[in-house]
Amino acid sequence: MDAIRSWRALQPEVVQPAQLPDGLIEAWLEGHEEPCYFLIEIATYADRRVQEQIVRGALLSFVSRRVLPDALVVVLHPRARTDVRPAAEYLSRRGWTDLHVRWRLLKL
């Protein structure tokens, strides 16, 4: 294990700037006693920002409601050269923590 050279305490309260998803729907489905949440991100073109936006939206929804929403990305004009992957994976620098987010992709 590596030795710590220095450290400092950070502010424990994380403040997120207003970067909200395009849509968050609360739906009451038959057979469910709790509401289901659906996160919708609409992109005119498929580009790299879409992946970051859906991950950020899912995490913001999870932090604020303590429920992970079902996520849907709608691409209005798919391009041949650029595509949105239906998943993203992140790994902490030390490899102790990983995050994997998947979503449904709808191309019109």
C-alpha positions in Angstrom: 0.0 0.0 0.0 1.3 3.5 -0.9 2.3 5.9 1.9 0.2 9.1 2.2 2.4 12.2 1.6 -0.2 14.7 2.6 -4.0 15.1 3.0 -6.6 17.7 3.7 -10.3 17.5 4.7 -12.8 18.6 2.0 -16.2 20.2 2.5 -18.5 17.3 3.1 -21.5 18.9 1.4 -21.3 18.5 -2.4 -23.1 21.2 -4.3 -24.1 20.2 -7.9 -24.6 23.0 -10.4 -27.9 23.1 -12.2 -27.3 20.5 -14.9 -30.6 18.7 -15.0 -31.7 15.9 -17.3 -34.1 16.7 -20.2 -36.9 14.8 -18.4 -37.6 12.9 -15.3 -41.0 11.1 -15.1 -42.6 9.7 -11.9 -45.0 6.9 -12.9 -47.3 4.8 -10.7 -47.5 1.4 -12.4 -50.0 -1.3 -11.6 -48.7 -3.9 -9.3 -46.1 -1.5 -7.7 -46.6 0.2 -4.4 -43.8 2.7 -5.0 -43.5 5.1 -8.0 -41.1 4.2 -10.9 -38.8 6.9 -12.2 -37.9 7.3 -15.9 -35.0 9.5 -17.0 -35.2 10.8 -20.6 -32.4 12.4 -22.4 -33.1 13.8 -25.9 -30.2 14.4 -28.3 -30.5 15.9 -31.8 -27.3 14.0 -32.9 -25.4 11.2 -31.2 -22.3 12.6 -29.7 -20.0 12.0 -26.8 -21.8 14.5 -24.5 -24.9 12.3 -24.5 -23.2 9.5 -22.5 -22.0 12.0 -19.8 -25.4 13.7 -19.7 -27.3 10.4 -19.1 -24.8 9.2 -16.4 -25.0 12.6 -14.6 -28.8 12.6 -14.8 -29.0 9.1 -13.4 -26.6 9.9 -10.6 -28.4 13.2 -9.7 -31.7 11.4 -9.6 -30.3 8.7 -7.4 -28.7 11.2 -5.0 -31.9 13.3 -4.7 -34.5 10.5 -4.5 -32.4 7.5 -3.5 -33.8 5.5 -6.4 -32.0 4.8 -9.6 -34.3 5.7 -12.6 -34.8 3.7 -15.7 -33.0 5.7 -18.4 -33.8 6.3 -22.1 -31.7 8.2 -24.6 -33.6 9.4 -27.7 -31.4 10.3 -30.7 -33.4 12.3 -33.3 -30.7 12.3 -36.1 -28.4 9.3 -35.9 -25.1 9.8 -37.8 -23.1 7.0 -39.3 -19.7 8.2 -37.8 -20.7 8.9 -34.3 -22.8 6.6 -32.1 -24.0 6.6 -28.5 -23.0 3.5 -26.6 -25.8 2.1 -24.4 -23.5 1.9 -21.3 -20.7 3.7 -19.5 -18.2 2.4 -17.0 -16.0 4.4 -14.6 -13.2 3.2 -12.4 -11.7 5.1 -9.5 -8.0 6.0 -9.7 -7.0 3.3 -7.2 -9.5 0.8 -8.6 -11.4 0.3 -5.4 -14.7 1.7 -6.7 -16.4 1.2 -10.1 -19.6 2.5 -11.6 -21.4 0.9 -14.5 -24.5 2.6 -16.0 -26.6 1.1 -18.8 -29.6 2.7 -20.6 -32.0 2.1 -23.5 -31.2 3.8 -26.8 -33.9 4.8 -29.2 -32.8 6.1 -32.7 -35.5 7.9 -34.7 
